[in-house]
């Protein structure tokens, strides 16, 4: 059995997972810096170009108020991403 082919196949998935984690960590960092609030990585979900934030109503209100700056900063750091909204 050729384990080299299996290893190459699994490397593709590893790269995809690491890329998603990098994007999530970058978004958490950008939002935390913009709001001066420590956001947990687990509270951010990304689906179909929309960033979902789980948190208190006060936190979500602050995010809505700074949404434009947050999306601009995300576009600067992650130019290949195409996030449409933060909810």
C-alpha positions as CSV (number, residue, x, y, z in Angstrom):
1,X,0.0,0.0,0.0
2,X,1.4,3.4,-0.9
3,X,1.2,5.6,2.2
4,X,2.7,8.5,0.4
5,X,-0.6,9.0,-1.6
6,X,-2.6,8.9,1.6
7,X,-0.3,11.4,3.3
8,X,-0.6,13.8,0.4
9,X,-4.4,13.4,0.4
10,X,-4.6,14.2,4.2
11,X,-2.2,17.1,3.7
12,X,-4.9,18.8,1.6
13,X,-7.4,18.7,4.4
14,X,-4.8,19.8,7.0
15,X,-4.1,22.9,4.9
16,X,-7.8,23.7,4.6
17,X,-8.3,23.4,8.3
18,X,-5.3,25.5,9.2
19,X,-6.4,28.2,6.7
20,X,-9.9,28.3,8.3
21,X,-8.4,28.6,11.8
22,X,-6.1,31.4,10.6
23,X,-9.1,33.4,9.2
24,X,-11.1,32.9,12.4
25,X,-8.1,34.0,14.6
26,X,-7.5,37.0,12.4
27,X,-11.2,38.0,12.7
28,X,-11.1,37.6,16.5
29,X,-8.0,39.7,16.7
30,X,-9.4,42.5,14.5
31,X,-12.7,42.7,16.4
32,X,-10.9,42.6,19.7
33,X,-8.6,45.4,18.7
34,X,-11.4,47.6,17.3
35,X,-13.7,47.2,20.3
36,X,-11.0,46.8,23.1
37,X,-12.8,43.7,24.1
38,X,-11.4,40.2,24.5
39,X,-13.4,38.0,22.2
40,X,-13.1,34.3,22.4
41,X,-12.3,32.3,19.3
42,X,-15.3,29.9,20.0
43,X,-17.8,32.8,19.8
44,X,-17.1,33.4,16.1
45,X,-18.7,31.4,13.4
46,X,-18.3,31.9,9.6
47,X,-20.9,30.7,7.1
48,X,-21.6,31.7,3.5
49,X,-19.6,34.9,3.7
50,X,-21.3,36.1,7.0
51,X,-19.5,36.4,10.3
52,X,-21.7,35.4,13.3
53,X,-20.8,36.6,16.7
54,X,-22.2,35.0,19.9
55,X,-22.2,37.4,22.8
56,X,-24.1,39.8,24.9
57,X,-26.5,42.3,23.3
58,X,-24.1,45.1,24.3
59,X,-21.2,43.4,22.5
60,X,-23.3,42.9,19.4
61,X,-24.5,46.5,19.5
62,X,-20.9,47.7,19.6
63,X,-20.0,45.4,16.7
64,X,-22.9,46.9,14.6
65,X,-21.7,50.4,15.4
66,X,-18.1,49.5,14.2
67,X,-19.2,47.1,11.5
68,X,-17.8,49.2,8.6
69,X,-14.4,49.6,10.2
70,X,-14.2,46.0,11.1
71,X,-15.1,44.8,7.6
72,X,-12.5,47.2,6.1
73,X,-9.8,46.0,8.4
74,X,-10.7,42.4,7.6
75,X,-10.4,43.2,3.9
76,X,-7.0,44.8,4.5
77,X,-5.6,41.8,6.4
78,X,-7.4,39.1,4.4
79,X,-7.7,40.5,0.9
80,X,-8.8,37.1,-0.6
81,X,-11.8,36.9,1.8
82,X,-15.2,38.2,0.8
83,X,-17.2,38.8,4.0
84,X,-20.5,40.5,3.4
85,X,-21.8,41.1,6.9
86,X,-21.3,40.7,10.6
87,X,-24.2,39.5,12.7
